[in-house]
Amino acid sequence: MWLFALFLAIPLIEIALFIQVGGLIGLWPTLAIVVLTAFLGTWMIRAQGVMALDRLRASLNELRDPTEPLAHGAMILIAGALLLTPGFFTDAIGFALLIPPVRSAVYAYLRRRMAVRGFAAGPGPARPEEPLDVIIDVEYEEVNPRRRGNSGWTGH
């Protein structure tokens, strides 16, 4: 039910803000702000996304828990979707998610509400139920590729 309310409330908030801002500064400046925030947001997401990937690689290389860098990367992705969505409310939330202390606060809040059951890194057994020293006995016949005739596969 709360998801339905969210999908209903956000467009209403955006429409109300467009009417208010458009009434104050006019149509064309309002549209210019919307387009400018989309370009600015795209540039910021690209820069922050590269940094988030670097932090994720570092945590994986050092065999540390990658939960926080993954969460920051996900929030940057959500910020990108919000910034590309036309509107002032979604832009405000998107820009807020691009601020690292805001992302850290959101991560801390979510971490209190969720529990990580475990994390393991490194090579595991390929198939633990099969031993690696199995000998497979086969029969084979060498085939001359230049010989024409029945291949056994095509029936010719």
BELBEL-V720759 format. One record per pair of residues at least 24 apart in sequence whose C-alpha atoms are under 7 Angstrom apart, sorted by sequence separation. I is the first residue (numbers start at 1). J is the second residue. D is the distance in Angstrom with one decimal. If there is no record, write none. Layout:
# BELBEL-V720759
{{I	J	D} {I	J	D}}
This chain:
# BELBEL-V720759
{{49	73	6.6} {49	76	6.7} {45	76	6.5} {72	103	6.4} {45	80	6.2} {71	107	6.8} {42	80	6.7} {41	80	6.7} {41	83	5.8} {38	83	5.5} {37	83	6.9} {38	84	5.2} {34	86	6.1} {34	87	6.6} {65	119	6.7} {63	121	6.4} {17	88	6.7} {14	87	5.5} {14	88	6.4} {14	89	6.1}}
